[in-house]
Amino acid sequence: MVLQIPVHELFSELYLIDTAHLSRFYAWHIETHASEITSLSRKLAYRLSRLAGGHWIWAENLLVTDKKLPESQVKDVLASIWGDPSAKFKDVNSLYPVSGWKPLPETVAEFVAFGLCGDLERSLTHQMSKHRRNLRNAVVNRIYDLHGWDVNGQPALSISVSSQIISTKPFGDFAASVPQEDLRGMMVKDKTSTLKGEIINVVGRLGAHRQRLLGFTKRDAMRKVLENAPDDEMVVRVQTASREGYDYPVSALQIIVRTQDYEMLGIDGQAALSTLQMKPDARMTLVTGIADQIHAQGWIRATPIGSYEFPNAFLTSEDIGLKPLARLGDGFVTNCEPRNILSALQSHPPYKSPSHLGERAIIRIGVLNLIGNNPSIPKYLNQLRQQFRDIHINIAFTGAARPQVGSSSELQSAVSRLATDAPDILAVLLPGFPNETDDEHNLYNQVKVATITRDIQTQVIYERTLGKDFALANLVLGILAKCGFIPYTLAHPLPYADIVAGIDIAREKTRRRSGSVNLAAITRIYQANGDFLHYFLHDSPIEGETLPMQVLRRLFPPAYFAAKRVVIHRDGLFRGDEINNLLSLATEMESSFHLVEVIKSGAPRLYRRGFEIERPTKGSIFKVNEREALVVSTLPIHKNSTPRPLQIRTQGDLTIEQAVHSVLAMTLLHHGSMLAPRLPVTLHYSDKIGYLALRGIKPNRLDGDIPFWM
């Protein structure tokens, strides 16, 4: 089918659902004493679909089905599985029908995505397999992903395509060739299903676990693996994104290859990157192929939701009042583009200068060289010195070190030597070019680990940016910001807020205490004009999954938040009672808290139709409904790639337009970023801050006014 989209239309990967072709829905309430109901209920829905017929999903805290059943039959099915060891069905006391219930639009959409479309899984997977690409020692699989949405009161289905590199080396052979400790943290997938996750432990040998695992599985393919594998085969525990753990023999698994695995598995990184990238028209061709099969069933409309049909739903940053203008110290206003600001600083002062430099007015810079002997380095550092002189600030290079790349001990020693000269910041020379990978094993993150605990700021200089004018402008602004200067603020402060704060909460289960978690949470506080005020970092074990009020008081002190209008950006979803606790705290402080979720992954993409299907422009917005939007906050550096939008959700009185405005406005404040930022500065590096803090890698001060994460 040829996608018929008007020229210049902005459109999405969402398709309206044709409800006229759907059956009636029925809901069943689950009565249970289980503490964690979602996972149990999803397993129960799967089992009911097999034993009672029809399609079943878990939505609105109900079991939803398209099959009308007498209550007695459902009770019989439940009784038949109470003793099943593969799930805690004994925790389900009873099921009873809900009369007079009508599904929400999103529930209808989720039913199509996870219920009806399950019937097409084999056909859709086969279609995706035609687009598999081979690499040396690996294959690149294209994977489709379906989700349900409420698009302004109408159910809609999103169809997205992603890529996954799978090692062709048998995992059993690999597991036998490396120390068991090296297996922990590897990403794997079940060869017999779609389950994927991270290895968190080595359980033992299959001979001691075979009968237990055979008692759990209901799938013939997995039973065959368990019956045929040798007794001495290793069994590992795999933890999924939902934090559930499953035990697998290694012969049932395949390695999901990440960037840090390329060298170990003999994979060409450049070839992998090239294969992973898909041009917008190629990606949309795959999406359309999936949509055609679902449309053939009568479940969705033929064409995706676009601006031609829904012009009020597709907006630009200008439509929501975003003005990318910067204000310097004397009130001078210029565009937020780094070169414009650096030029303006030659005649106008920065918005704020740090008090800790005092009368010294010299920035002391140490040099950590991880690219080796490059003749361009001295010249570039002299250019950097001249750029600072042009804005009436002197710099002094305090020392240099060139540790061996790949040696953690040498890197740590080099940083220690440089620290003896008390630099304000380290200029870190790294090979290559800033890219879009974000793994904790690359050089950038190794440097962060070596410097954060010493409270040393860093500014990275990539080898391929040496001599680039745009990079010099970014470097100067970055060094200023990391040394306590505020080069500029927003020329137009957010009119609906006094304070903008970002909060990220990282959790992982403790190994020794049941029911408790290790927690790292950080709050970063900015004025409405983007002037950075303070950060608060908290790390400790807590009972349960919800932040206690005493922790929230530490992260949101009255000195900054009392009697204020506060926009809070959350990295990801609010969980548990986080929303209620924050709103209670706001009431205590006589403040207004406006909660905004900024979700980085899983959002369907947007496209633009020119003479061909192209990527959208930066700042493109699809207003899904009054509480939710998809936002293209930046464009990838590779022109063959399609940008990943952010999913923005507002949880309070803030309109979705204001919520999006607050996110896009705070992306203008990344002083010195080599890449156009995808996240607002309130949340930048948040996942890594939590990851490192949980492992004891954090600043010596748990609160401060220097942004150590930049």
DAKA-V872052 format. One line per field, one symbol per residue. ss: DSSP state (H for helix, E for strand, C for the rest). psi: psi as a letter, one per 20 degrees, with the letter a starting at -180 (. if undefined). A space follows every 50 residues. Layout:
# DAKA-V872052
ss->???
psi->???
This chain:
# DAKA-V872052
ss->CCCCCCCCCEEECEEEECHHHCCCCEEEEEEECCCCHHHHHHHHHHHHHH HCCCCEEEECCEEEECCCCCHHHHHHHHHHHCCCCCCCHHHEEEEEECCC CCCCHHHHHHHHHHHHHHHHHHHHHHHHHCCCEEECCEEEEEEEEEEEEE ECCEEEEEEEEEEEEEECCCHHHHHHHCCHHHHCCCEEEECCCCCEEEEE EEEEEHHHCHHHHHHHCCCHHHHHHHHHCCCCCEEEEEECCCCCEEEEEH HHEEEECCHHHHHHHCCCHHHHHHHHCCCHHHHHHHHHHHHHHHHHCCCE CCCCCECCCCHHHEECCCCCCCCCEEECCCCCEEECCHHHHHHHCCCCCC CECCCCCCCCCEEEEEEEECCCCCCHHHHHHHHHHHHHHHCCCEEEEEEE ECCCCCCHHHHHHHHHHHHCCCCCEEEEEECCCCCCCCCCCCHHHHHHHH HHCCCCEEEEEEHHHCCCHHHHHHHHHHHHHHCCCECCEECCCCCCCCEE EEEEEEEEECCCCCCEEEEEEEEEEEECCCCEEEEEEEEEEEECCCCCHH HHHHHCCHHHHCCCEEEEEEECCCCCCHHHHHHHHHHHCCCEEEEEEEEC CCCCCEEEECCCEEECCCCCEEEEECCEEEECCCCCCCCCCCCCCEEEEE CCCCCHHHHHHHHHHHHHHCCCCCCCCCCCCCCCCHHHHHHHHCCCCCCC CCEECCCCCC
psi->pponpqpjqprakqpqpnihjqrqqqqpppoqjqhohggghhhhgghhhh hiraqproqkkqpprjppqqhhhhhggghijhjpiiqliiiogrpqqoqj qpqqghggghgggifgihhjggghggghhijqqqrpjrqoqppqpqqqqo nlippqpqoqprqppppipphggghiiqqhhihpiqprqphjajpqappi qohbqhhiighghhhgqiphghhgghhiqqhjqqpqppprhjjqpqpqqh ijqqpoprgiigghjlpogghgghhhppqghgghggghgghghhhhijhr rhqrprhhhmhiiorrhhhjjpomqqpahjipprqjpghgghghihiqqr hqqqhihcigkppppqpoojibnoiiggghhhggghhhhhjkpqqppirq qmrppiohghgggghgghhhjlqhqpoooqrbqpajqlqiirhghhgggh hgijkpqqopoqgiipipghhggggghggghijiqngrrphnqoijqhqp qpppopqqpqihopjrqqppqppppqrijjopgrqpppprqrpaiqpqhh ghhhhmqhhhipkqoppoppnbqqqckggggghghgghjlropopppoph qipqrqrpocirprqrqpjppoogaijqqppnirqqhoiiqpqoqqoppp jbiprhghggghghhiiijnojphqpqhqqhhjpjghhgggghijjorqh piqajpnii.
